[in-house]
Amino acid sequence: MLHINNLDSLKIQVIEEIIRCNALIFSDVKLKSGRVSPYFFNIAKMFNPSSLNILGEAYAKTIRDLVDLKEFNGIFGPSYKGIPLAVTTSLKIKKLYGEDKPIIYDRKELKSYGVKGDELIVGPLEKGSRIIIIDDVLTTGSTKLKVKDMLENLGFEVIGVIVLLDRNELEDEIAASDIIKRQGLKYKAIIDAVELFQVLWLRRASLEIDDIIFSKIKEYYDVYGAKKLLLGV
């Protein structure tokens, strides 16, 4: 059983912001994967200055722990939610480590007018640049691999993926995080869903979260979980 004291201060800060912003929604939600999840993480609830300041630091420090900052040239934030995450991460890397890491992002629809070269990807990085993808959540890994293929087809080199929340789910009996790593990518999540729910379980009375919610979440992880969700042990 995980205890809050086992988590580093950065994880705790992020979890506190998730709670403060009500970014975790307990409701049956159909995910992009087609699964019906008893919860949904909406990072857009954290798109305020205070939370973005914390998120930027969390992403920046997680990237620094994963790779040497000299190993990559910039950051890709997938539209739409990844864009503010990329911006705050770039600013924090500059502030904390003095390194310039420009950002790029994609358009949802191909642009048919304006300057040549920014029809799909917007930003100052040239083809051949080594890129870190940052995003909000990892579920099955398929979306991240599609982004990787898209960037590489455009001439960029993707070296790693960072997410805020790893949902700790399986895809074809393989942890989604391992699917990412098997593609030769470095990968790290700021927090795991299992960690998050164990903290919430310990604080369920003060947060007024019904035990039934945790029962549904545990049932979900018994089927799709890459890690065991242990509650009340």
ZADO-1210 file (C-alpha; in nm, 4 decimals, padded with zeros to 6 digits):
<atoms>
<atom x="00.0000" y="00.0000" z="00.0000" code="MET" pos="1"/>
<atom x="00.1358" y="00.3404" z="-00.0982" code="LEU" pos="2"/>
<atom x="00.1508" y="00.6201" z="00.1562" code="HIS" pos="3"/>
<atom x="00.1692" y="00.9904" z="00.0797" code="ILE" pos="4"/>
<atom x="00.5103" y="01.0077" z="00.2474" code="ASN" pos="5"/>
<atom x="00.6449" y="00.7783" z="-00.0254" code="ASN" pos="6"/>
<atom x="00.5716" y="01.0386" z="-00.2951" code="LEU" pos="7"/>
<atom x="00.8114" y="01.3184" z="-00.3777" code="ASP" pos="8"/>
<atom x="00.7037" y="01.6781" z="-00.3248" code="SER" pos="9"/>
<atom x="00.6500" y="01.7427" z="-00.6958" code="LEU" pos="10"/>
<atom x="00.4009" y="01.4549" z="-00.7277" code="LYS" pos="11"/>
<atom x="00.2184" y="01.5772" z="-00.4192" code="ILE" pos="12"/>
<atom x="00.2001" y="01.9306" z="-00.5590" code="GLN" pos="13"/>
<atom x="00.0527" y="01.8015" z="-00.8841" code="VAL" pos="14"/>
<atom x="-00.2008" y="01.5825" z="-00.7045" code="ILE" pos="15"/>
<atom x="-00.3048" y="01.8751" z="-00.4847" code="GLU" pos="16"/>
<atom x="-00.3630" y="02.0876" z="-00.7959" code="GLU" pos="17"/>
<atom x="-00.5667" y="01.8122" z="-00.9601" code="ILE" pos="18"/>
<atom x="-00.7859" y="01.8038" z="-00.6491" code="ILE" pos="19"/>
<atom x="-00.8076" y="02.1820" z="-00.6185" code="ARG" pos="20"/>
<atom x="-00.9121" y="02.2244" z="-00.9817" code="CYS" pos="21"/>
<atom x="-01.1597" y="01.9348" z="-00.9785" code="ASN" pos="22"/>
<atom x="-00.9753" y="01.7987" z="-01.2816" code="ALA" pos="23"/>
<atom x="-01.0700" y="01.4402" z="-01.2013" code="LEU" pos="24"/>
<atom x="-01.4300" y="01.3678" z="-01.2964" code="ILE" pos="25"/>
<atom x="-01.6027" y="01.0612" z="-01.1550" code="PHE" pos="26"/>
<atom x="-01.8517" y="00.9576" z="-01.4205" code="SER" pos="27"/>
<atom x="-01.8859" y="00.6864" z="-01.6819" code="ASP" pos="28"/>
<atom x="-01.7046" y="00.8278" z="-01.9843" code="VAL" pos="29"/>
<atom x="-01.6304" y="00.6683" z="-02.3188" code="LYS" pos="30"/>
<atom x="-01.2608" y="00.7102" z="-02.3976" code="LEU" pos="31"/>
<atom x="-01.0970" y="00.7442" z="-02.7374" code="LYS" pos="32"/>
<atom x="-00.9931" y="00.3799" z="-02.6939" code="SER" pos="33"/>
<atom x="-01.3623" y="00.2805" z="-02.6829" code="GLY" pos="34"/>
<atom x="-01.3462" y="00.1734" z="-02.3191" code="ARG" pos="35"/>
<atom x="-01.6019" y="00.3088" z="-02.0748" code="VAL" pos="36"/>
<atom x="-01.4072" y="00.4448" z="-01.7805" code="SER" pos="37"/>
<atom x="-01.5531" y="00.5338" z="-01.4387" code="PRO" pos="38"/>
<atom x="-01.3361" y="00.8460" z="-01.4341" code="TYR" pos="39"/>
<atom x="-01.1965" y="01.1070" z="-01.6679" code="PHE" pos="40"/>
<atom x="-00.8987" y="01.3366" z="-01.6229" code="PHE" pos="41"/>
<atom x="-00.9612" y="01.6798" z="-01.7753" code="ASN" pos="42"/>
<atom x="-00.6365" y="01.8735" z="-01.7678" code="ILE" pos="43"/>
<atom x="-00.8103" y="02.1759" z="-01.9196" code="ALA" pos="44"/>
<atom x="-00.9489" y="02.2418" z="-01.5709" code="LYS" pos="45"/>
<atom x="-00.5871" y="02.3221" z="-01.4776" code="MET" pos="46"/>
<atom x="-00.5320" y="02.5837" z="-01.7465" code="PHE" pos="47"/>
<atom x="-00.4938" y="02.8670" z="-01.4977" code="ASN" pos="48"/>
<atom x="-00.1710" y="03.0541" z="-01.4069" code="PRO" pos="49"/>
<atom x="-00.1137" y="02.8849" z="-01.0714" code="SER" pos="50"/>
<atom x="-00.1643" y="02.5307" z="-01.2003" code="SER" pos="51"/>
<atom x="00.0265" y="02.5884" z="-01.5248" code="LEU" pos="52"/>
<atom x="00.3204" y="02.7174" z="-01.3214" code="ASN" pos="53"/>
<atom x="00.3255" y="02.3907" z="-01.1241" code="ILE" pos="54"/>
<atom x="00.2678" y="02.1752" z="-01.4330" code="LEU" pos="55"/>
<atom x="00.5456" y="02.3484" z="-01.6251" code="GLY" pos="56"/>
<atom x="00.7914" y="02.2779" z="-01.3448" code="GLU" pos="57"/>
<atom x="00.6750" y="01.9171" z="-01.3191" code="ALA" pos="58"/>
<atom x="00.7180" y="01.8560" z="-01.6923" code="TYR" pos="59"/>
<atom x="01.0526" y="02.0380" z="-01.7024" code="ALA" pos="60"/>
<atom x="01.1991" y="01.8401" z="-01.4117" code="LYS" pos="61"/>
<atom x="01.0617" y="01.5117" z="-01.5450" code="THR" pos="62"/>
<atom x="01.2197" y="01.5773" z="-01.8846" code="ILE" pos="63"/>
<atom x="01.5486" y="01.6662" z="-01.7186" code="ARG" pos="64"/>
<atom x="01.5371" y="01.3411" z="-01.5185" code="ASP" pos="65"/>
<atom x="01.4655" y="01.1390" z="-01.8326" code="LEU" pos="66"/>
<atom x="01.7133" y="01.2839" z="-02.0824" code="VAL" pos="67"/>
<atom x="02.0113" y="01.5142" z="-02.1012" code="ASP" pos="68"/>
<atom x="01.8751" y="01.8507" z="-02.2122" code="LEU" pos="69"/>
<atom x="02.1384" y="01.8565" z="-02.4869" code="LYS" pos="70"/>
<atom x="01.9827" y="01.5427" z="-02.6396" code="GLU" pos="71"/>
<atom x="01.6849" y="01.7223" z="-02.7918" code="PHE" pos="72"/>
<atom x="01.6056" y="02.0457" z="-02.9705" code="ASN" pos="73"/>
<atom x="01.2458" y="02.1189" z="-02.8809" code="GLY" pos="74"/>
<atom x="00.9036" y="02.0189" z="-02.7571" code="ILE" pos="75"/>
<atom x="00.5936" y="01.9073" z="-02.9426" code="PHE" pos="76"/>
<atom x="00.2549" y="01.9770" z="-02.7859" code="GLY" pos="77"/>
<atom x="-00.0317" y="01.8075" z="-02.9716" code="PRO" pos="78"/>
<atom x="-00.3306" y="02.0292" z="-03.0325" code="SER" pos="79"/>
<atom x="-00.5203" y="02.1328" z="-02.8493" code="TYR" pos="80"/>
<atom x="-00.4470" y="02.0546" z="-02.4846" code="LYS" pos="81"/>
<atom x="-00.0798" y="01.9888" z="-02.5464" code="GLY" pos="82"/>
<atom x="-00.0144" y="02.3443" z="-02.6660" code="ILE" pos="83"/>
<atom x="-00.0339" y="02.5286" z="-02.3302" code="PRO" pos="84"/>
<atom x="00.1549" y="02.2393" z="-02.1711" code="LEU" pos="85"/>
<atom x="00.4370" y="02.2779" z="-02.4233" code="ALA" pos="86"/>
<atom x="00.4498" y="02.6539" z="-02.3699" code="VAL" pos="87"/>
<atom x="00.4705" y="02.6391" z="-01.9903" code="THR" pos="88"/>
<atom x="00.7276" y="02.3561" z="-02.0086" code="THR" pos="89"/>
<atom x="00.9484" y="02.5513" z="-02.2492" code="SER" pos="90"/>
<atom x="00.9358" y="02.8568" z="-02.0225" code="LEU" pos="91"/>
<atom x="01.0221" y="02.6511" z="-01.7137" code="LYS" pos="92"/>
<atom x="01.3144" y="02.4754" z="-01.8821" code="ILE" pos="93"/>
<atom x="01.4543" y="02.8171" z="-01.9699" code="LYS" pos="94"/>
<atom x="01.4007" y="02.9494" z="-01.6174" code="LYS" pos="95"/>
<atom x="01.5310" y="02.6432" z="-01.4314" code="LEU" pos="96"/>
<atom x="01.8104" y="02.5261" z="-01.6619" code="TYR" pos="97"/>
<atom x="01.8862" y="02.8127" z="-01.8982" code="GLY" pos="98"/>
<atom x="01.8151" y="02.6017" z="-02.2066" code="GLU" pos="99"/>
<atom x="01.6125" y="02.7223" z="-02.5056" code="ASP" pos="100"/>
<atom x="01.3664" y="02.4545" z="-02.6128" code="LYS" pos="101"/>
<atom x="01.1269" y="02.5977" z="-02.8739" code="PRO" pos="102"/>
<atom x="00.7851" y="02.4441" z="-02.9220" code="ILE" pos="103"/>
<atom x="00.5928" y="02.3170" z="-03.2200" code="ILE" pos="104"/>
<atom x="00.2328" y="02.2035" z="-03.2464" code="TYR" pos="105"/>
<atom x="00.0064" y="02.0588" z="-03.5106" code="ASP" pos="106"/>
<atom x="-00.3015" y="02.1931" z="-03.6820" code="ARG" pos="107"/>
<atom x="-00.6150" y="01.9811" z="-03.6712" code="LYS" pos="108"/>
<atom x="-00.6861" y="02.0773" z="-04.0296" code="GLU" pos="109"/>
<atom x="-00.4313" y="02.1348" z="-04.3035" code="LEU" pos="110"/>
<atom x="-00.3876" y="02.5058" z="-04.3754" code="LYS" pos="111"/>
<atom x="-00.4320" y="02.5954" z="-04.7439" code="SER" pos="112"/>
<atom x="-00.3102" y="02.9558" z="-04.7318" code="TYR" pos="113"/>
<atom x="-00.0356" y="03.1722" z="-04.5808" code="GLY" pos="114"/>
<atom x="00.3349" y="03.0945" z="-04.5425" code="VAL" pos="115"/>
<atom x="00.4636" y="02.7731" z="-04.6975" code="LYS" pos="116"/>
<atom x="00.5893" y="02.5230" z="-04.4434" code="GLY" pos="117"/>
<atom x="00.3355" y="02.5774" z="-04.1660" code="ASP" pos="118"/>
<atom x="00.0415" y="02.4005" z="-04.3295" code="GLU" pos="119"/>
<atom x="00.0404" y="02.1266" z="-04.0633" code="LEU" pos="120"/>
<atom x="00.3143" y="02.1990" z="-03.8074" code="ILE" pos="121"/>
<atom x="00.3498" y="02.5419" z="-03.6496" code="VAL" pos="122"/>
<atom x="00.6704" y="02.6605" z="-03.4849" code="GLY" pos="123"/>
<atom x="01.0361" y="02.7446" z="-03.5455" code="PRO" pos="124"/>
<atom x="01.1965" y="02.3989" z="-03.5382" code="LEU" pos="125"/>
<atom x="01.3497" y="02.2698" z="-03.8605" code="GLU" pos="126"/>
<atom x="01.3173" y="01.9215" z="-04.0021" code="LYS" pos="127"/>
<atom x="01.5765" y="01.6933" z="-03.8486" code="GLY" pos="128"/>
<atom x="01.5189" y="01.8403" z="-03.5015" code="SER" pos="129"/>
<atom x="01.5052" y="01.5965" z="-03.2115" code="ARG" pos="130"/>
<atom x="01.1709" y="01.6236" z="-03.0342" code="ILE" pos="131"/>
<atom x="01.0140" y="01.5392" z="-02.6995" code="ILE" pos="132"/>
<atom x="00.6362" y="01.4889" z="-02.7122" code="ILE" pos="133"/>
<atom x="00.4484" y="01.6094" z="-02.4059" code="ILE" pos="134"/>
<atom x="00.0822" y="01.5350" z="-02.3463" code="ASP" pos="135"/>
<atom x="-00.1731" y="01.5041" z="-02.0691" code="ASP" pos="136"/>
<atom x="-00.2595" y="01.1333" z="-02.0481" code="VAL" pos="137"/>
<atom x="-00.1404" y="00.7913" z="-02.1629" code="LEU" pos="138"/>
<atom x="-00.4156" y="00.5304" z="-02.2049" code="THR" pos="139"/>
<atom x="-00.3340" y="00.2712" z="-02.4739" code="THR" pos="140"/>
<atom x="-00.0395" y="00.4472" z="-02.6386" code="GLY" pos="141"/>
<atom x="-00.1891" y="00.4391" z="-02.9885" code="SER" pos="142"/>
<atom x="-00.2407" y="00.8153" z="-03.0118" code="THR" pos="143"/>
<atom x="00.1190" y="00.8851" z="-02.9089" code="LYS" pos="144"/>
<atom x="00.2504" y="00.6462" z="-03.1745" code="LEU" pos="145"/>
<atom x="00.0354" y="00.8105" z="-03.4412" code="LYS" pos="146"/>
<atom x="00.1849" y="01.1460" z="-03.3420" code="VAL" pos="147"/>
<atom x="00.5332" y="00.9952" z="-03.3560" code="LYS" pos="148"/>
<atom x="00.4705" y="00.8594" z="-03.7063" code="ASP" pos="149"/>
<atom x="00.3279" y="01.1917" z="-03.8225" code="MET" pos="150"/>
<atom x="00.6280" y="01.3878" z="-03.6961" code="LEU" pos="151"/>
<atom x="00.8793" y="01.1416" z="-03.8356" code="GLU" pos="152"/>
<atom x="00.7058" y="01.1437" z="-04.1752" code="ASN" pos="153"/>
<atom x="00.7550" y="01.5204" z="-04.1720" code="LEU" pos="154"/>
<atom x="01.1256" y="01.4833" z="-04.1044" code="GLY" pos="155"/>
<atom x="01.1492" y="01.5249" z="-03.7265" code="PHE" pos="156"/>
<atom x="01.3099" y="01.2741" z="-03.4895" code="GLU" pos="157"/>
<atom x="01.1050" y="01.1813" z="-03.1824" code="VAL" pos="158"/>
<atom x="01.3164" y="01.0658" z="-02.8892" code="ILE" pos="159"/>
<atom x="01.0736" y="01.0598" z="-02.5989" code="GLY" pos="160"/>
<atom x="00.7256" y="01.1009" z="-02.4548" code="VAL" pos="161"/>
<atom x="00.6273" y="01.2657" z="-02.1266" code="ILE" pos="162"/>
<atom x="00.2723" y="01.2645" z="-01.9881" code="VAL" pos="163"/>
<atom x="00.1219" y="01.4040" z="-01.6734" code="LEU" pos="164"/>
<atom x="-00.0952" y="01.1008" z="-01.5941" code="LEU" pos="165"/>
<atom x="-00.0318" y="00.7412" z="-01.6926" code="ASP" pos="166"/>
<atom x="-00.3643" y="00.5623" z="-01.6612" code="ARG" pos="167"/>
<atom x="-00.1691" y="00.2363" z="-01.6057" code="ASN" pos="168"/>
<atom x="-00.3739" y="00.0460" z="-01.8615" code="GLU" pos="169"/>
<atom x="-00.3099" y="-00.2582" z="-02.0751" code="LEU" pos="170"/>
<atom x="-00.3396" y="-00.2818" z="-02.4514" code="GLU" pos="171"/>
<atom x="-00.3273" y="-00.6342" z="-02.5958" code="ASP" pos="172"/>
<atom x="-00.2039" y="-00.7555" z="-02.2563" code="GLU" pos="173"/>
<atom x="00.0894" y="-00.5130" z="-02.2660" code="ILE" pos="174"/>
<atom x="00.1274" y="-00.2023" z="-02.0486" code="ALA" pos="175"/>
<atom x="00.0773" y="00.1071" z="-02.2629" code="ALA" pos="176"/>
<atom x="00.4030" y="00.2475" z="-02.1250" code="SER" pos="177"/>
<atom x="00.5893" y="-00.0605" z="-02.2517" code="ASP" pos="178"/>
<atom x="00.4314" y="-00.0184" z="-02.5954" code="ILE" pos="179"/>
<atom x="00.5844" y="00.3297" z="-02.6082" code="ILE" pos="180"/>
<atom x="00.9252" y="00.2057" z="-02.4908" code="LYS" pos="181"/>
<atom x="00.9271" y="-00.0807" z="-02.7423" code="ARG" pos="182"/>
<atom x="00.9241" y="00.1835" z="-03.0153" code="GLN" pos="183"/>
<atom x="01.2662" y="00.2958" z="-02.8958" code="GLY" pos="184"/>
<atom x="01.1271" y="00.6004" z="-02.7166" code="LEU" pos="185"/>
<atom x="01.2185" y="00.7213" z="-02.3718" code="LYS" pos="186"/>
<atom x="00.9091" y="00.7542" z="-02.1573" code="TYR" pos="187"/>
<atom x="00.8077" y="00.8877" z="-01.8210" code="LYS" pos="188"/>
<atom x="00.4859" y="00.9928" z="-01.6463" code="ALA" pos="189"/>
<atom x="00.4755" y="01.2583" z="-01.3775" code="ILE" pos="190"/>
<atom x="00.2208" y="01.0546" z="-01.1805" code="ILE" pos="191"/>
<atom x="00.0578" y="00.7132" z="-01.2156" code="ASP" pos="192"/>
<atom x="-00.3179" y="00.6737" z="-01.1852" code="ALA" pos="193"/>
<atom x="-00.2630" y="00.4005" z="-00.9266" code="VAL" pos="194"/>
<atom x="-00.0633" y="00.6453" z="-00.7134" code="GLU" pos="195"/>
<atom x="-00.3301" y="00.9101" z="-00.7538" code="LEU" pos="196"/>
<atom x="-00.6167" y="00.6825" z="-00.6525" code="PHE" pos="197"/>
<atom x="-00.4321" y="00.5434" z="-00.3540" code="GLN" pos="198"/>
<atom x="-00.3799" y="00.8994" z="-00.2273" code="VAL" pos="199"/>
<atom x="-00.7452" y="00.9839" z="-00.2896" code="LEU" pos="200"/>
<atom x="-00.8509" y="00.6665" z="-00.1092" code="TRP" pos="201"/>
<atom x="-00.6572" y="00.7723" z="00.2001" code="LEU" pos="202"/>
<atom x="-00.8281" y="01.1121" z="00.1871" code="ARG" pos="203"/>
<atom x="-01.1715" y="00.9967" z="00.0742" code="ARG" pos="204"/>
<atom x="-01.3501" y="01.1154" z="00.3887" code="ALA" pos="205"/>
<atom x="-01.2251" y="01.4742" z="00.3718" code="SER" pos="206"/>
<atom x="-01.2760" y="01.4830" z="-00.0053" code="LEU" pos="207"/>
<atom x="-01.6231" y="01.3287" z="00.0320" code="GLU" pos="208"/>
<atom x="-01.5632" y="01.0605" z="-00.2311" code="ILE" pos="209"/>
<atom x="-01.8050" y="00.7702" z="-00.1985" code="ASP" pos="210"/>
<atom x="-01.6575" y="00.4211" z="-00.1562" code="ASP" pos="211"/>
<atom x="-01.8785" y="00.3070" z="-00.4465" code="ILE" pos="212"/>
<atom x="-01.6704" y="00.5224" z="-00.6805" code="ILE" pos="213"/>
<atom x="-01.3542" y="00.3460" z="-00.5702" code="PHE" pos="214"/>
<atom x="-01.5231" y="00.0087" z="-00.6132" code="SER" pos="215"/>
<atom x="-01.6028" y="00.0926" z="-00.9759" code="LYS" pos="216"/>
<atom x="-01.2503" y="00.2171" z="-01.0370" code="ILE" pos="217"/>
<atom x="-01.1009" y="-00.0980" z="-00.8844" code="LYS" pos="218"/>
<atom x="-01.3286" y="-00.3152" z="-01.1026" code="GLU" pos="219"/>
<atom x="-01.2066" y="-00.1237" z="-01.4072" code="TYR" pos="220"/>
<atom x="-00.8423" y="-00.1813" z="-01.3129" code="TYR" pos="221"/>
<atom x="-00.9056" y="-00.5483" z="-01.2444" code="ASP" pos="222"/>
<atom x="-00.9888" y="-00.5736" z="-01.6163" code="VAL" pos="223"/>
<atom x="-00.7678" y="-00.3142" z="-01.7841" code="TYR" pos="224"/>
<atom x="-00.5005" y="-00.2355" z="-01.5262" code="GLY" pos="225"/>
<atom x="-00.1316" y="-00.2776" z="-01.5959" code="ALA" pos="226"/>
<atom x="-00.0784" y="-00.2235" z="-01.2223" code="LYS" pos="227"/>
<atom x="-00.2846" y="-00.3489" z="-00.9318" code="LYS" pos="228"/>
<atom x="-00.4973" y="-00.0904" z="-00.7560" code="LEU" pos="229"/>
<atom x="-00.4809" y="-00.1811" z="-00.3872" code="LEU" pos="230"/>
<atom x="-00.7329" y="-00.0062" z="-00.1658" code="LEU" pos="231"/>
<atom x="-00.7834" y="-00.0595" z="00.2050" code="GLY" pos="232"/>
<atom x="-00.4851" y="-00.2913" z="00.2380" code="VAL" pos="233"/>
</atoms>
